[in-house]
Amino acid sequence: MPEITNDPAIRALRYALDGLSLRQQAVAQNIANLNTPGYKAARVSFEEELQRRLRGSGDAVDLSLTHPAHVLPSERPGVSITRDASTSIRLDGNNVDIDWEMARLAETVINYNTVTELISMKLAILKTAIKGG
């Protein structure tokens, strides 16, 4: 089964799902802190790394632990989580715009559903190939 999960398309799609999932969490956190004074909205960026992976130049090297003291790097390389400190749309310092967050949430859900459909189609193709027609 490891051969299927090492497929470049599956890896890129899995990376997209991870990024979209993290974005959904950030948007949910922003919405939850809508009325928190001084709160700065979280933003998640992963598209540049995803583009590299889709072009085939961003395939990660498989790492393994060879010693109990070793620590693996972050599971989400190329994902940046930042706080938007450049704006403040309210007097209390909070910069969460509920309309923008809801639009971003809808976009994220649509993209997530699209990627899961692509993974499903890729696995269906593999299943058909394994069964022989």
C-alpha positions as CSV (number, residue, x, y, z in Angstrom):
1,M,0.0,0.0,0.0
2,P,2.9,2.5,0.5
3,E,3.3,2.7,-3.3
4,I,-0.2,4.2,-3.6
5,T,0.5,6.9,-1.0
6,N,3.8,7.7,-2.6
7,D,2.1,8.5,-5.9
8,P,3.1,12.2,-6.7
9,A,-0.5,13.2,-7.5
10,I,-1.8,11.6,-4.3
11,R,0.9,13.4,-2.3
12,A,0.2,16.7,-3.9
13,L,-3.6,16.3,-3.3
14,R,-2.9,15.2,0.3
15,Y,-0.8,18.3,0.8
16,A,-3.6,20.5,-0.6
17,L,-6.1,18.9,1.8
18,D,-3.7,19.5,4.7
19,G,-3.4,23.2,3.7
20,L,-7.1,23.7,3.2
21,S,-7.8,22.0,6.5
22,L,-5.4,24.3,8.3
23,R,-7.0,27.3,6.5
24,Q,-10.4,26.2,7.6
25,Q,-9.2,26.0,11.2
26,A,-7.6,29.5,11.0
27,V,-10.9,31.0,9.5
28,A,-12.9,29.3,12.3
29,Q,-10.5,30.7,14.9
30,N,-10.9,34.2,13.3
31,I,-14.7,33.9,13.4
32,A,-14.6,32.7,17.0
33,N,-12.5,35.8,17.9
34,L,-14.6,38.3,16.1
35,N,-15.3,40.3,19.3
36,T,-11.9,39.8,21.0
37,P,-10.2,43.2,21.4
38,G,-6.8,43.3,19.8
39,Y,-7.2,40.0,18.0
40,K,-5.4,39.9,14.6
41,A,-6.8,37.5,11.9
42,A,-4.7,34.4,11.1
43,R,-3.9,33.7,7.4
44,V,-2.7,30.4,5.9
45,S,-0.6,30.3,2.7
46,F,0.4,27.1,1.0
47,E,-0.4,27.6,-2.7
48,E,3.2,28.4,-3.7
49,E,4.5,25.1,-2.3
50,L,1.5,23.2,-3.8
51,Q,2.4,24.6,-7.2
52,R,6.0,23.4,-6.9
53,R,4.7,20.0,-5.9
54,L,2.3,19.9,-8.8
55,R,5.1,20.7,-11.2
56,G,7.1,17.8,-9.6
57,S,9.9,19.9,-8.2
58,G,8.7,19.9,-4.6
59,D,8.6,16.2,-3.8
60,A,9.7,15.8,-0.2
61,V,12.4,13.4,0.7
62,D,11.1,10.5,2.8
63,L,12.7,10.8,6.3
64,S,12.9,8.2,9.0
65,L,14.1,8.1,12.5
66,T,17.4,6.3,12.9
67,H,18.0,7.3,16.5
68,P,15.5,7.8,19.3
69,A,16.9,11.4,19.9
70,H,16.1,12.4,16.3
71,V,13.2,14.8,15.6
72,L,11.4,14.9,12.3
73,P,10.8,18.3,10.8
74,S,7.3,19.9,10.5
75,E,4.8,17.8,8.7
76,R,3.7,20.9,6.8
77,P,6.7,22.3,5.1
78,G,5.9,25.3,2.9
79,V,2.8,26.2,4.9
80,S,2.9,29.6,6.5
81,I,0.6,30.8,9.2
82,T,0.7,34.5,9.8
83,R,-1.2,37.2,11.6
84,D,-2.5,40.1,9.6
85,A,-1.1,42.9,11.8
86,S,-1.2,45.4,9.0
87,T,-4.8,46.4,9.4
88,S,-7.2,47.3,12.2
89,I,-10.8,47.8,11.1
90,R,-12.1,48.6,14.6
91,L,-11.1,50.9,17.4
92,D,-10.4,47.9,19.7
93,G,-7.6,46.7,17.3
94,N,-9.5,43.7,16.0
95,N,-9.2,43.3,12.3
96,V,-11.6,40.3,11.6
97,D,-14.0,41.1,8.8
98,I,-16.8,38.6,9.1
99,D,-17.9,39.0,5.5
100,W,-14.4,38.3,4.2
101,E,-14.0,35.3,6.6
102,M,-17.3,33.8,5.5
103,A,-16.4,34.2,1.8
104,R,-13.0,32.6,2.6
105,L,-14.7,29.7,4.4
106,A,-17.0,29.0,1.5
107,E,-14.1,29.1,-0.9
108,T,-12.1,26.7,1.3
109,V,-15.0,24.3,1.6
110,I,-15.5,24.3,-2.2
111,N,-11.8,23.7,-2.8
112,Y,-11.6,21.0,-0.1
113,N,-14.6,19.1,-1.7
114,T,-13.0,19.4,-5.2
115,V,-9.7,18.0,-3.9
116,T,-11.4,15.1,-2.2
117,E,-13.3,14.4,-5.4
118,L,-10.0,14.4,-7.3
119,I,-8.5,11.9,-4.8
120,S,-11.5,9.7,-5.1
121,M,-11.3,9.7,-8.9
122,K,-7.5,8.9,-8.8
123,L,-8.2,6.0,-6.4
124,A,-11.0,4.7,-8.6
125,I,-8.6,4.7,-11.6
126,L,-6.1,2.8,-9.6
127,K,-8.8,0.3,-8.4
128,T,-9.9,-0.2,-12.0
129,A,-6.3,-0.8,-13.1
130,I,-5.7,-3.3,-10.3
131,K,-8.9,-5.2,-11.1
132,G,-7.9,-5.3,-14.8
133,G,-10.7,-3.4,-16.4
